[in-house]
Amino acid sequence: MQLKPVSDHIVLKPMDKETTTTSGIIIPETVDKERPEQAEVLSVGPGKMLENGQRQPIEVRVGQKVLFKKYAPDEFEIDGQTYLVIRGEDVIAVVE
């Protein structure tokens, strides 16, 4: 199934966040049930419709990794996969 966002929405795939302690112990993401703040862009909408009838383009592209506000995304599960949907204005930075 392919998700096609509308307006200025962005569909994200949350990234697993494993943490390694200084002694080498790996702490999986499931230990900390907080929402992720980093994800990969799967698809982007056409952009926000402005009052003059033009669209404001979204600044991120498919495949980029982005940082976003912790409580901004809506979380959906489709076919056993978790997806996040946010607005373009909630993206804080692109990770390079």
Buried (B, 14 or more C-beta within 10 A) or exposed (E): EEEEBEBBBBBBBBBEBEEEEEEEEEEEBEEEEEBBBBBBBBBBBBBBEEEEEEEBEBBBEEEBBBBBBEEBBEEEEEEEEEBBBBBBBBBEEEEE
